[in-house]
């Protein structure tokens, strides 16, 4: 039977949550699990192992789509709409900031990372005075228009925001089949992703309009997990905010240097259920921390392109994040 690692298990369970919430078709759910496990037969075994069963059973003879299939690329009209300054596709939040918003400068940039180059989306306020910065880690869907929107929200709040595409080595998020993206992320491994953010941290420090001593990090879902890992491994970060991400190994907690903020959803027992152990480990350390459970919401409640988006609690979590960064960055 396929043995799933920590992040593989997390992703399969997250796909199942999306499927049950009606945000993913049965076929897409099966394909994504198959990409993680390597085959349709292994996908069936893994789902049974984790209790993620559906009314239909995947057939081991079903073909797996090519990772480079064009059908799952970002829709051309969606990408063009964002570039033209129209609202972000699917965005429902009043906090959404469209591409081309006045007072902001945005660009796709590249920076050296472990002997290659990483691509990233950069958003910042107009002006040349050095200011605080934040690294933004995307979800398991890669660098999407929504995450670029989040970067612009930070820019509107006065931060230089850098959102790396963790699939740069694979050709970038837009070049991959959507169902293959989570597998590509897990195959690369958390160590590579944290290394890329360490490189992104160095890149931000090299910019004239960034105060290199005031850099934070923020991430969502899969990206929340990477943010927790980075908190333990990038000591010069001033603060982090991890939204409903899997906790770091508890033995790493004492090594955390930045002030850490954890965002949790009351109904998200898959992630929130494990939070008390992390809370106890943080309480036993000298790490400055705050863990907040937002009521009556589920996983991904901040993502306003998701059906689980909750405007009131998303706005509260966003404001709490800005307040945390305002205190520690």
ZIQUI-V282813 format. One record per residue. N is the residue number from 1. RES is the residue in one small letter. D_FIRST is the distance of its C-alpha to the first C-alpha in whole Angstrom. Layout:
BEGIN
N:RES:D_FIRST
N:RES:D_FIRST
END
This chain:
BEGIN
1:x:0
2:x:4
3:x:6
4:x:9
5:x:13
6:x:16
7:x:17
8:x:14
9:x:14
10:x:17
11:x:18
12:x:15
13:x:17
14:x:20
15:x:20
16:x:19
17:x:23
18:x:24
19:x:23
20:x:25
21:x:28
22:x:28
23:x:28
24:x:25
25:x:25
26:x:22
27:x:22
28:x:22
29:x:19
30:x:17
31:x:18
32:x:18
33:x:14
34:x:13
35:x:15
36:x:13
37:x:10
38:x:11
39:x:12
40:x:12
41:x:10
42:x:7
43:x:10
44:x:10
45:x:7
46:x:8
47:x:11
48:x:11
49:x:9
50:x:12
51:x:14
52:x:15
53:x:16
54:x:19
55:x:21
56:x:20
57:x:17
58:x:16
59:x:17
60:x:14
61:x:18
62:x:19
63:x:20
64:x:19
65:x:23
66:x:24
67:x:24
68:x:27
69:x:28
70:x:32
71:x:31
72:x:29
73:x:32
74:x:34
75:x:37
76:x:40
77:x:42
78:x:40
79:x:40
80:x:44
81:x:45
82:x:44
83:x:46
84:x:49
85:x:49
86:x:48
87:x:45
88:x:42
89:x:40
90:x:39
91:x:40
92:x:42
93:x:43
94:x:46
95:x:45
96:x:44
97:x:46
98:x:46
99:x:46
100:x:50
101:x:51
102:x:54
103:x:54
104:x:51
105:x:50
106:x:46
107:x:45
108:x:42
109:x:42
110:x:40
111:x:40
112:x:39
113:x:35
114:x:34
115:x:36
116:x:35
117:x:37
118:x:35
119:x:36
120:x:37
121:x:39
122:x:42
123:x:45
124:x:48
125:x:51
126:x:54
127:x:56
128:x:56
129:x:56
130:x:53
131:x:51
132:x:48
133:x:44
134:x:41
135:x:38
136:x:35
137:x:32
138:x:30
139:x:27
140:x:24
141:x:26
142:x:28
143:x:32
144:x:33
145:x:37
146:x:36
147:x:35
148:x:38
149:x:40
150:x:39
151:x:40
152:x:44
153:x:44
154:x:44
155:x:46
156:x:49
157:x:48
158:x:50
159:x:47
160:x:46
161:x:42
162:x:40
163:x:36
164:x:34
165:x:32
166:x:29
167:x:28
168:x:31
169:x:30
170:x:28
171:x:31
172:x:31
173:x:30
174:x:32
175:x:31
176:x:27
177:x:26
178:x:25
179:x:22
180:x:21
181:x:23
182:x:20
183:x:18
184:x:21
185:x:22
186:x:18
187:x:18
188:x:22
189:x:21
190:x:23
191:x:25
192:x:27
193:x:27
194:x:29
195:x:31
196:x:32
197:x:34
198:x:35
199:x:37
200:x:38
201:x:39
202:x:41
203:x:42
204:x:44
205:x:46
206:x:47
207:x:49
208:x:52
209:x:52
210:x:49
211:x:50
212:x:47
213:x:48
214:x:47
215:x:43
216:x:40
217:x:37
218:x:35
219:x:32
220:x:30
221:x:26
222:x:24
223:x:28
224:x:28
225:x:26
226:x:27
227:x:30
228:x:29
229:x:28
230:x:31
231:x:33
232:x:32
233:x:33
234:x:36
235:x:38
236:x:41
237:x:40
238:x:42
239:x:40
240:x:37
241:x:36
242:x:32
243:x:32
244:x:29
245:x:26
246:x:24
247:x:26
248:x:26
249:x:25
250:x:28
251:x:29
252:x:30
253:x:32
254:x:35
255:x:35
256:x:36
257:x:39
258:x:39
259:x:40
260:x:37
261:x:37
262:x:34
263:x:34
264:x:32
265:x:32
266:x:33
267:x:30
268:x:27
269:x:26
270:x:23
271:x:25
272:x:28
273:x:26
274:x:25
275:x:29
276:x:31
277:x:29
278:x:30
279:x:33
280:x:34
281:x:33
282:x:35
283:x:38
284:x:38
285:x:38
286:x:41
287:x:39
288:x:41
289:x:39
290:x:39
291:x:36
292:x:37
293:x:35
294:x:37
295:x:38
296:x:37
297:x:34
298:x:31
299:x:28
300:x:30
301:x:33
302:x:35
303:x:34
304:x:37
305:x:35
306:x:33
307:x:33
308:x:33
309:x:36
310:x:38
311:x:41
312:x:43
313:x:40
314:x:39
315:x:43
316:x:43
317:x:40
318:x:41
319:x:44
320:x:43
321:x:41
322:x:44
323:x:46
324:x:44
325:x:44
326:x:48
327:x:48
328:x:46
329:x:46
END
